[in-house]
Amino acid sequence: MKIERKLKYGSFGWDDETKMFTVEHKGQSIKLNKIYAFAFLRFAFSIAQRNWFRKQEKPKKIEMPKVKEICDKNIRKGEFKPEQFQLPHIDDEKIKEDARRKIKEDAKNISDSLIKK
């Protein structure tokens, strides 16, 4: 009695009369007698069991550091102080000049658009 299984890229079979196990893959084949076939099956089952019983490592959760709330309503007991609204001090003269020039240009553009022609 012959038992054969065909897969997409290969096939395997067992011939009960000759006691041979055959594996074919892309035109190449290997024949194993019953002793080597049994050893191969034991090997395959041991690999399958090893992978089956192996515990899967779950990815570790990354805990975010706890920080105080920045926008809490109760900061300074609801009182606002002027330093909360101050911009940082800029010492670089070139940056100051560029900012002044840009403000003047923006003001000129706005004033020009308000004049009726």
C-alpha positions as CSV (number, residue, x, y, z in Angstrom):
1,M,0.0,0.0,0.0
2,K,1.3,3.4,-1.0
3,I,0.5,6.6,0.9
4,E,1.3,9.9,-0.9
5,R,0.8,13.5,-0.1
6,K,1.4,16.2,-2.7
7,L,2.1,19.8,-1.7
8,K,2.6,22.9,-3.7
9,Y,6.4,22.6,-3.9
10,G,7.0,19.0,-3.0
11,S,5.5,15.7,-2.0
12,F,6.2,12.8,0.4
13,G,5.1,9.3,0.5
14,W,5.3,5.9,2.3
15,D,5.5,2.6,0.4
16,D,4.4,-0.2,2.7
17,E,5.7,-3.0,0.5
18,T,9.3,-1.7,0.3
19,K,9.2,0.1,3.7
20,M,10.6,3.2,2.2
21,F,9.8,6.9,3.0
22,T,10.3,9.3,0.1
23,V,10.5,13.0,0.1
24,E,10.5,15.0,-3.1
25,H,11.2,18.7,-3.6
26,K,11.7,20.5,-6.9
27,G,12.8,17.5,-8.8
28,Q,15.2,16.2,-6.1
29,S,14.2,13.3,-3.9
30,I,15.5,11.3,-0.9
31,K,14.5,7.8,0.1
32,L,14.7,6.7,3.7
33,N,14.3,3.1,5.0
34,K,12.0,2.5,7.9
35,I,14.7,3.0,10.6
36,Y,15.8,6.4,9.2
37,A,12.2,7.4,8.5
38,F,11.4,6.7,12.1
39,A,14.4,8.6,13.3
40,F,13.5,11.5,11.1
41,L,9.9,11.5,12.5
42,R,11.2,11.5,16.0
43,F,13.5,14.5,15.1
44,A,10.6,16.4,13.5
45,F,8.3,15.8,16.5
46,S,11.0,16.8,19.0
47,I,11.5,20.1,17.1
48,A,7.7,20.6,16.9
49,Q,7.3,20.0,20.6
50,R,10.2,22.2,21.5
51,N,8.7,25.1,19.5
52,W,5.2,24.3,20.8
53,F,6.1,24.3,24.5
54,R,8.6,27.2,24.3
55,K,7.2,30.3,26.1
56,Q,6.7,33.2,23.8
57,E,8.5,36.3,25.1
58,K,6.1,39.1,25.4
59,P,7.5,42.6,24.6
60,K,8.2,44.5,27.7
61,K,5.9,47.4,28.4
62,I,7.7,50.8,28.3
63,E,6.7,52.8,31.2
64,M,6.6,56.5,30.7
65,P,8.1,58.6,33.5
66,K,5.5,60.3,35.6
67,V,5.7,64.1,35.2
68,K,3.8,66.8,36.9
69,E,1.0,68.4,34.9
70,I,2.1,71.6,33.2
71,C,-1.3,73.1,32.6
72,D,-3.0,72.4,35.9
73,K,-5.7,74.9,36.9
74,N,-4.5,75.0,40.4
75,I,-1.0,76.1,39.7
76,R,-0.1,79.0,42.1
77,K,-3.7,78.8,43.5
78,G,-5.2,80.3,40.3
79,E,-3.0,83.4,40.5
80,F,-1.2,84.5,37.4
81,K,2.1,86.3,37.7
82,P,3.8,88.4,35.0
83,E,6.8,86.1,34.6
84,Q,4.5,83.5,33.1
85,F,3.8,85.7,30.2
86,Q,7.3,87.1,29.5
87,L,9.2,86.1,26.5
88,P,12.9,85.0,26.9
89,H,15.4,87.8,26.7
90,I,17.5,87.9,23.4
91,D,20.9,89.4,23.6
92,D,22.0,88.9,20.0
93,E,21.7,92.2,18.1
94,K,21.4,90.7,14.7
95,I,18.4,88.7,15.7
96,K,16.8,91.8,17.3
97,E,17.4,93.9,14.1
98,D,15.8,91.1,11.9
99,A,12.8,91.0,14.2
100,R,12.4,94.8,14.2
101,R,12.7,94.9,10.4
102,K,10.1,92.2,10.0
103,I,7.7,93.9,12.4
104,K,8.0,97.2,10.5
105,E,7.4,95.4,7.1
106,D,4.3,93.6,8.5
107,A,3.0,96.9,10.0
108,K,3.5,98.7,6.6
109,N,1.7,95.9,4.7
110,I,-1.2,96.1,7.1
111,S,-1.4,99.9,7.0
112,D,-1.3,99.9,3.2
113,S,-4.2,97.4,3.0
114,L,-6.3,99.6,5.3
115,I,-6.0,102.8,3.1
116,K,-8.8,103.1,0.6
117,K,-7.6,103.8,-2.9
